């Protein structure tokens, strides 16, 4: 049986995009993204 390698390709593209954006965007943007993810994750965890 042969495995489908699309998942690894998408992961590599996503990681490359994030690294490229990290070089361009300022650090405060990433702190805002992390804060937003924590808030949304906390709301999602309390509702489940």
PDB file of N, CA, C, O and CB in Angstrom:
ATOM      1  N   UNK A   1       0.821  -1.192   0.000  1.00  0.00           N
ATOM      2  CA  UNK A   1       0.000   0.000   0.000  1.00  0.00           C
ATOM      3  C   UNK A   1       0.863   1.252   0.000  1.00  0.00           C
ATOM      4  O   UNK A   1       1.919   1.308   0.629  1.00  0.00           O
ATOM      5  CB  UNK A   1      -0.933   0.000   1.198  1.00  0.00           C
ATOM      6  N   UNK A   2       0.393   2.224  -0.703  1.00  0.00           N
ATOM      7  CA  UNK A   2       1.124   3.483  -0.800  1.00  0.00           C
ATOM      8  C   UNK A   2       0.423   4.565   0.006  1.00  0.00           C
ATOM      9  O   UNK A   2      -0.801   4.690  -0.043  1.00  0.00           O
ATOM     10  CB  UNK A   2       1.264   3.918  -2.267  1.00  0.00           C
ATOM     11  N   UNK A   3       1.182   5.329   0.733  1.00  0.00           N
ATOM     12  CA  UNK A   3       0.603   6.418   1.527  1.00  0.00           C
ATOM     13  C   UNK A   3       0.478   7.679   0.696  1.00  0.00           C
ATOM     14  O   UNK A   3       1.261   7.933  -0.219  1.00  0.00           O
ATOM     15  CB  UNK A   3       1.452   6.693   2.773  1.00  0.00           C
ATOM     16  N   UNK A   4      -0.521   8.450   1.040  1.00  0.00           N
ATOM     17  CA  UNK A   4      -0.722   9.733   0.372  1.00  0.00           C
ATOM     18  C   UNK A   4       0.126  10.788   1.080  1.00  0.00           C
ATOM     19  O   UNK A   4      -0.020  10.980   2.287  1.00  0.00           O
ATOM     20  CB  UNK A   4      -2.234  10.138   0.366  1.00  0.00           C
ATOM     21  N   UNK A   5       0.996  11.467   0.362  1.00  0.00           N
ATOM     22  CA  UNK A   5       1.908  12.429   0.966  1.00  0.00           C
ATOM     23  C   UNK A   5       1.436  13.864   0.942  1.00  0.00           C
ATOM     24  O   UNK A   5       2.235  14.775   1.157  1.00  0.00           O
ATOM     25  CB  UNK A   5       3.200  12.354   0.294  1.00  0.00           C
ATOM     26  N   UNK A   6       0.157  14.093   0.685  1.00  0.00           N
ATOM     27  CA  UNK A   6      -0.338  15.469   0.595  1.00  0.00           C
ATOM     28  C   UNK A   6      -0.284  16.194   1.928  1.00  0.00           C
ATOM     29  O   UNK A   6      -0.041  17.400   1.958  1.00  0.00           O
ATOM     30  CB  UNK A   6      -1.755  15.477   0.076  1.00  0.00           C
ATOM     31  N   UNK A   7      -0.505  15.490   3.031  1.00  0.00           N
ATOM     32  CA  UNK A   7      -0.497  16.126   4.343  1.00  0.00           C
ATOM     33  C   UNK A   7       0.855  16.733   4.668  1.00  0.00           C
ATOM     34  O   UNK A   7       0.929  17.832   5.219  1.00  0.00           O
ATOM     35  CB  UNK A   7      -0.881  15.127   5.412  1.00  0.00           C
ATOM     36  N   UNK A   8       1.923  16.028   4.333  1.00  0.00           N
ATOM     37  CA  UNK A   8       3.271  16.534   4.604  1.00  0.00           C
ATOM     38  C   UNK A   8       3.590  17.746   3.731  1.00  0.00           C
ATOM     39  O   UNK A   8       4.262  18.676   4.177  1.00  0.00           O
ATOM     40  CB  UNK A   8       4.313  15.430   4.371  1.00  0.00           C
ATOM     41  N   UNK A   9       3.118  17.736   2.510  1.00  0.00           N
ATOM     42  CA  UNK A   9       3.355  18.875   1.622  1.00  0.00           C
ATOM     43  C   UNK A   9       2.643  20.115   2.114  1.00  0.00           C
ATOM     44  O   UNK A   9       3.200  21.213   2.090  1.00  0.00           O
ATOM     45  CB  UNK A   9       2.906  18.550   0.207  1.00  0.00           C
ATOM     46  N   UNK A  10       1.415  19.940   2.559  1.00  0.00           N
ATOM     47  CA  UNK A  10       0.662  21.083   3.081  1.00  0.00           C
ATOM     48  C   UNK A  10       1.296  21.609   4.360  1.00  0.00           C
ATOM     49  O   UNK A  10       1.347  22.819   4.583  1.00  0.00           O
ATOM     50  CB  UNK A  10      -0.800  20.693   3.340  1.00  0.00           C
ATOM     51  N   UNK A  11       1.774  20.711   5.189  1.00  0.00           N
ATOM     52  CA  UNK A  11       2.438  21.127   6.425  1.00  0.00           C
ATOM     53  C   UNK A  11       3.715  21.909   6.107  1.00  0.00           C
ATOM     54  O   UNK A  11       4.007  22.908   6.765  1.00  0.00           O
ATOM     55  CB  UNK A  11       2.766  19.899   7.306  1.00  0.00           C
ATOM     56  N   UNK A  12       4.462  21.471   5.122  1.00  0.00           N
ATOM     57  CA  UNK A  12       5.689  22.171   4.735  1.00  0.00           C
ATOM     58  C   UNK A  12       5.378  23.560   4.175  1.00  0.00           C
ATOM     59  O   UNK A  12       6.088  24.523   4.469  1.00  0.00           O
ATOM     60  CB  UNK A  12       6.469  21.347   3.698  1.00  0.00           C
ATOM     61  N   UNK A  13       4.326  23.663   3.375  1.00  0.00           N
ATOM     62  CA  UNK A  13       3.932  24.962   2.821  1.00  0.00           C
ATOM     63  C   UNK A  13       3.481  25.891   3.943  1.00  0.00           C
ATOM     64  O   UNK A  13       3.842  27.068   3.955  1.00  0.00           O
ATOM     65  CB  UNK A  13       2.802  24.795   1.771  1.00  0.00           C
ATOM     66  N   UNK A  14       2.696  25.376   4.883  1.00  0.00           N
ATOM     67  CA  UNK A  14       2.221  26.198   5.999  1.00  0.00           C
ATOM     68  C   UNK A  14       3.391  26.669   6.859  1.00  0.00           C
ATOM     69  O   UNK A  14       3.437  27.834   7.256  1.00  0.00           O
ATOM     70  CB  UNK A  14       1.213  25.410   6.858  1.00  0.00           C
ATOM     71  N   UNK A  15       4.331  25.779   7.148  1.00  0.00           N
ATOM     72  CA  UNK A  15       5.486  26.155   7.963  1.00  0.00           C
ATOM     73  C   UNK A  15       6.346  27.192   7.242  1.00  0.00           C
ATOM     74  O   UNK A  15       6.825  28.140   7.864  1.00  0.00           O
ATOM     75  CB  UNK A  15       6.328  24.913   8.305  1.00  0.00           C
ATOM     76  N   UNK A  16       6.539  27.019   5.955  1.00  0.00           N
ATOM     77  CA  UNK A  16       7.302  27.989   5.183  1.00  0.00           C
ATOM     78  C   UNK A  16       6.637  29.353   5.146  1.00  0.00           C
ATOM     79  O   UNK A  16       7.305  30.384   5.222  1.00  0.00           O
ATOM     80  CB  UNK A  16       7.503  27.487   3.783  1.00  0.00           C
ATOM     81  N   UNK A  17       5.311  29.352   5.026  1.00  0.00           N
ATOM     82  CA  UNK A  17       4.568  30.617   5.016  1.00  0.00           C
ATOM     83  C   UNK A  17       4.694  31.335   6.348  1.00  0.00           C
ATOM     84  O   UNK A  17       4.890  32.550   6.387  1.00  0.00           O
ATOM     85  CB  UNK A  17       3.093  30.373   4.694  1.00  0.00           C
ATOM     86  N   UNK A  18       4.583  30.585   7.446  1.00  0.00           N
ATOM     87  CA  UNK A  18       4.700  31.194   8.772  1.00  0.00           C
ATOM     88  C   UNK A  18       6.107  31.758   8.981  1.00  0.00           C
ATOM     89  O   UNK A  18       6.257  32.857   9.515  1.00  0.00           O
ATOM     90  CB  UNK A  18       4.366  30.160   9.872  1.00  0.00           C
ATOM     91  N   UNK A  19       7.123  31.028   8.573  1.00  0.00           N
ATOM     92  CA  UNK A  19       8.501  31.509   8.724  1.00  0.00           C
ATOM     93  C   UNK A  19       8.719  32.764   7.880  1.00  0.00           C
ATOM     94  O   UNK A  19       9.355  33.716   8.335  1.00  0.00           O
ATOM     95  CB  UNK A  19       9.512  30.406   8.320  1.00  0.00           C
ATOM     96  N   UNK A  20       8.197  32.769   6.662  1.00  0.00           N
ATOM     97  CA  UNK A  20       8.334  33.941   5.795  1.00  0.00           C
ATOM     98  C   UNK A  20       7.618  35.145   6.385  1.00  0.00           C
ATOM     99  O   UNK A  20       8.139  36.260   6.355  1.00  0.00           O
ATOM    100  CB  UNK A  20       7.787  33.641   4.399  1.00  0.00           C
ATOM    101  N   UNK A  21       6.416  34.918   6.924  1.00  0.00           N
ATOM    102  CA  UNK A  21       5.671  36.018   7.542  1.00  0.00           C
ATOM    103  C   UNK A  21       6.367  36.518   8.804  1.00  0.00           C
ATOM    104  O   UNK A  21       6.294  37.705   9.120  1.00  0.00           O
ATOM    105  CB  UNK A  21       4.242  35.574   7.875  1.00  0.00           C
ATOM    106  N   UNK A  22       7.040  35.626   9.527  1.00  0.00           N
ATOM    107  CA  UNK A  22       7.751  36.029  10.734  1.00  0.00           C
ATOM    108  C   UNK A  22       8.899  36.986  10.401  1.00  0.00           C
ATOM    109  O   UNK A  22       9.244  37.849  11.208  1.00  0.00           O
ATOM    110  CB  UNK A  22       8.287  34.794  11.473  1.00  0.00           C
ATOM    111  N   UNK A  23       9.479  36.835   9.229  1.00  0.00           N
ATOM    112  CA  UNK A  23      10.553  37.742   8.829  1.00  0.00           C
ATOM    113  C   UNK A  23      10.024  39.118   8.447  1.00  0.00           C
ATOM    114  O   UNK A  23      10.724  40.120   8.596  1.00  0.00           O
ATOM    115  CB  UNK A  23      11.330  37.150   7.666  1.00  0.00           C
ATOM    116  N   UNK A  24       8.787  39.167   7.954  1.00  0.00           N
ATOM    117  CA  UNK A  24       8.234  40.421   7.445  1.00  0.00           C
ATOM    118  C   UNK A  24       7.461  41.187   8.515  1.00  0.00           C
ATOM    119  O   UNK A  24       7.648  42.391   8.687  1.00  0.00           O
ATOM    120  CB  UNK A  24       7.330  40.145   6.259  1.00  0.00           C
ATOM    121  N   UNK A  25       6.586  40.471   9.236  1.00  0.00           N
ATOM    122  CA  UNK A  25       5.687  41.136  10.174  1.00  0.00           C
ATOM    123  C   UNK A  25       6.386  41.452  11.497  1.00  0.00           C
ATOM    124  O   UNK A  25       7.305  40.736  11.894  1.00  0.00           O
ATOM    125  CB  UNK A  25       4.457  40.268  10.427  1.00  0.00           C
ATOM    126  N   UNK A  26       5.960  42.515  12.182  1.00  0.00           N
ATOM    127  CA  UNK A  26       6.577  42.883  13.463  1.00  0.00           C
ATOM    128  C   UNK A  26       6.185  41.915  14.572  1.00  0.00           C
ATOM    129  O   UNK A  26       5.219  41.164  14.445  1.00  0.00           O
ATOM    130  CB  UNK A  26       6.178  44.306  13.854  1.00  0.00           C
ATOM    131  N   UNK A  27       6.944  41.944  15.654  1.00  0.00           N
ATOM    132  CA  UNK A  27       6.734  40.975  16.734  1.00  0.00           C
ATOM    133  C   UNK A  27       5.413  41.200  17.457  1.00  0.00           C
ATOM    134  O   UNK A  27       4.824  40.232  17.940  1.00  0.00           O
ATOM    135  CB  UNK A  27       7.878  41.047  17.729  1.00  0.00           C
ATOM    136  N   UNK A  28       4.921  42.437  17.554  1.00  0.00           N
ATOM    137  CA  UNK A  28       3.658  42.673  18.259  1.00  0.00           C
ATOM    138  C   UNK A  28       2.499  41.956  17.580  1.00  0.00           C
ATOM    139  O   UNK A  28       1.534  41.570  18.239  1.00  0.00           O
ATOM    140  CB  UNK A  28       3.366  44.169  18.339  1.00  0.00           C
ATOM    141  N   UNK A  29       2.590  41.776  16.264  1.00  0.00           N
ATOM    142  CA  UNK A  29       1.533  41.071  15.535  1.00  0.00           C
ATOM    143  C   UNK A  29       1.424  39.630  16.026  1.00  0.00           C
ATOM    144  O   UNK A  29       0.321  39.110  16.192  1.00  0.00           O
ATOM    145  CB  UNK A  29       1.805  41.099  14.012  1.00  0.00           C
ATOM    146  N   UNK A  30       2.557  38.992  16.257  1.00  0.00           N
ATOM    147  CA  UNK A  30       2.545  37.588  16.706  1.00  0.00           C
ATOM    148  C   UNK A  30       2.057  37.482  18.137  1.00  0.00           C
ATOM    149  O   UNK A  30       1.426  36.489  18.499  1.00  0.00           O
ATOM    150  CB  UNK A  30       3.946  36.965  16.587  1.00  0.00           C
ATOM    151  N   UNK A  31       2.339  38.500  18.970  1.00  0.00           N
ATOM    152  CA  UNK A  31       1.795  38.491  20.327  1.00  0.00           C
ATOM    153  C   UNK A  31       0.285  38.631  20.297  1.00  0.00           C
ATOM    154  O   UNK A  31      -0.408  38.007  21.102  1.00  0.00           O
ATOM    155  CB  UNK A  31       2.414  39.615  21.167  1.00  0.00           C
ATOM    156  N   UNK A  32      -0.239  39.437  19.384  1.00  0.00           N
ATOM    157  CA  UNK A  32      -1.689  39.577  19.252  1.00  0.00           C
ATOM    158  C   UNK A  32      -2.322  38.275  18.758  1.00  0.00           C
ATOM    159  O   UNK A  32      -3.403  37.904  19.217  1.00  0.00           O
ATOM    160  CB  UNK A  32      -2.030  40.729  18.292  1.00  0.00           C
ATOM    161  N   UNK A  33      -1.670  37.586  17.840  1.00  0.00           N
ATOM    162  CA  UNK A  33      -2.171  36.297  17.348  1.00  0.00           C
ATOM    163  C   UNK A  33      -2.198  35.278  18.488  1.00  0.00           C
ATOM    164  O   UNK A  33      -3.184  34.560  18.659  1.00  0.00           O
ATOM    165  CB  UNK A  33      -1.292  35.774  16.174  1.00  0.00           C
ATOM    166  N   UNK A  34      -1.119  35.215  19.264  1.00  0.00           N
ATOM    167  CA  UNK A  34      -1.063  34.274  20.396  1.00  0.00           C
ATOM    168  C   UNK A  34      -2.134  34.596  21.430  1.00  0.00           C
ATOM    169  O   UNK A  34      -2.777  33.687  21.956  1.00  0.00           O
ATOM    170  CB  UNK A  34       0.329  34.306  21.057  1.00  0.00           C
ATOM    171  N   UNK A  35      -2.335  35.869  21.728  1.00  0.00           N
ATOM    172  CA  UNK A  35      -3.361  36.255  22.693  1.00  0.00           C
ATOM    173  C   UNK A  35      -4.749  35.886  22.179  1.00  0.00           C
ATOM    174  O   UNK A  35      -5.577  35.382  22.938  1.00  0.00           O
ATOM    175  CB  UNK A  35      -3.285  37.762  22.986  1.00  0.00           C
ATOM    176  N   UNK A  36      -5.003  36.128  20.926  1.00  0.00           N
ATOM    177  CA  UNK A  36      -6.293  35.774  20.339  1.00  0.00           C
ATOM    178  C   UNK A  36      -6.543  34.277  20.365  1.00  0.00           C
ATOM    179  O   UNK A  36      -7.656  33.833  20.651  1.00  0.00           O
ATOM    180  CB  UNK A  36      -6.375  36.278  18.918  1.00  0.00           C
ATOM    181  N   UNK A  37      -5.509  33.494  20.066  1.00  0.00           N
ATOM    182  CA  UNK A  37      -5.649  32.040  20.105  1.00  0.00           C
ATOM    183  C   UNK A  37      -5.904  31.538  21.523  1.00  0.00           C
ATOM    184  O   UNK A  37      -6.690  30.612  21.723  1.00  0.00           O
ATOM    185  CB  UNK A  37      -4.400  31.375  19.535  1.00  0.00           C
ATOM    186  N   UNK A  38      -5.248  32.140  22.495  1.00  0.00           N
ATOM    187  CA  UNK A  38      -5.486  31.746  23.884  1.00  0.00           C
ATOM    188  C   UNK A  38      -6.903  32.067  24.332  1.00  0.00           C
ATOM    189  O   UNK A  38      -7.542  31.258  25.005  1.00  0.00           O
ATOM    190  CB  UNK A  38      -4.491  32.433  24.802  1.00  0.00           C
ATOM    191  N   UNK A  39      -7.400  33.248  23.962  1.00  0.00           N
ATOM    192  CA  UNK A  39      -8.761  33.635  24.336  1.00  0.00           C
ATOM    193  C   UNK A  39      -9.779  32.719  23.657  1.00  0.00           C
ATOM    194  O   UNK A  39     -10.685  32.203  24.310  1.00  0.00           O
ATOM    195  CB  UNK A  39      -9.030  35.111  23.960  1.00  0.00           C
ATOM    196  N   UNK A  40      -9.627  32.521  22.352  1.00  0.00           N
ATOM    197  CA  UNK A  40     -10.565  31.652  21.623  1.00  0.00           C
ATOM    198  C   UNK A  40     -10.488  30.215  22.111  1.00  0.00           C
ATOM    199  O   UNK A  40     -11.515  29.545  22.225  1.00  0.00           O
ATOM    200  CB  UNK A  40     -10.280  31.700  20.122  1.00  0.00           C
ATOM    201  N   UNK A  41      -9.292  29.737  22.400  1.00  0.00           N
ATOM    202  CA  UNK A  41      -9.138  28.382  22.932  1.00  0.00           C
ATOM    203  C   UNK A  41      -9.771  28.235  24.304  1.00  0.00           C
ATOM    204  O   UNK A  41     -10.375  27.204  24.602  1.00  0.00           O
ATOM    205  CB  UNK A  41      -7.670  28.012  23.005  1.00  0.00           C
ATOM    206  N   UNK A  42      -9.638  29.258  25.143  1.00  0.00           N
ATOM    207  CA  UNK A  42     -10.258  29.213  26.459  1.00  0.00           C
ATOM    208  C   UNK A  42     -11.771  29.207  26.376  1.00  0.00           C
ATOM    209  O   UNK A  42     -12.431  28.472  27.110  1.00  0.00           O
ATOM    210  CB  UNK A  42      -9.800  30.383  27.290  1.00  0.00           C
ATOM    211  N   UNK A  43     -12.328  30.021  25.485  1.00  0.00           N
ATOM    212  CA  UNK A  43     -13.783  30.031  25.293  1.00  0.00           C
ATOM    213  C   UNK A  43     -14.258  28.686  24.763  1.00  0.00           C
ATOM    214  O   UNK A  43     -15.274  28.157  25.214  1.00  0.00           O
ATOM    215  CB  UNK A  43     -14.199  31.159  24.328  1.00  0.00           C
ATOM    216  N   UNK A  44     -13.519  28.135  23.802  1.00  0.00           N
ATOM    217  CA  UNK A  44     -13.895  26.838  23.223  1.00  0.00           C
ATOM    218  C   UNK A  44     -13.838  25.733  24.260  1.00  0.00           C
ATOM    219  O   UNK A  44     -14.707  24.862  24.287  1.00  0.00           O
ATOM    220  CB  UNK A  44     -12.983  26.490  22.046  1.00  0.00           C
ATOM    221  N   UNK A  45     -12.810  25.759  25.129  1.00  0.00           N
ATOM    222  CA  UNK A  45     -12.670  24.722  26.173  1.00  0.00           C
ATOM    223  C   UNK A  45     -13.785  24.813  27.205  1.00  0.00           C
ATOM    224  O   UNK A  45     -14.246  23.781  27.692  1.00  0.00           O
ATOM    225  CB  UNK A  45     -11.309  24.847  26.875  1.00  0.00           C
ATOM    226  N   UNK A  46     -14.233  26.021  27.552  1.00  0.00           N
ATOM    227  CA  UNK A  46     -15.295  26.148  28.543  1.00  0.00           C
ATOM    228  C   UNK A  46     -16.650  25.731  27.991  1.00  0.00           C
ATOM    229  O   UNK A  46     -17.530  25.324  28.750  1.00  0.00           O
ATOM    230  CB  UNK A  46     -15.366  27.570  29.047  1.00  0.00           C
ATOM    231  N   UNK A  47     -16.827  25.827  26.681  1.00  0.00           N
ATOM    232  CA  UNK A  47     -18.096  25.441  26.078  1.00  0.00           C
ATOM    233  C   UNK A  47     -18.197  23.951  25.805  1.00  0.00           C
ATOM    234  O   UNK A  47     -19.304  23.432  25.658  1.00  0.00           O
ATOM    235  CB  UNK A  47     -18.300  26.194  24.804  1.00  0.00           C
ATOM    236  N   UNK A  48     -17.087  23.255  25.732  1.00  0.00           N
ATOM    237  CA  UNK A  48     -17.128  21.817  25.425  1.00  0.00           C
ATOM    238  C   UNK A  48     -17.330  20.955  26.658  1.00  0.00           C
ATOM    239  O   UNK A  48     -17.385  19.729  26.553  1.00  0.00           O
ATOM    240  CB  UNK A  48     -15.853  21.400  24.731  1.00  0.00           C
TER     241      UNK A  48
END
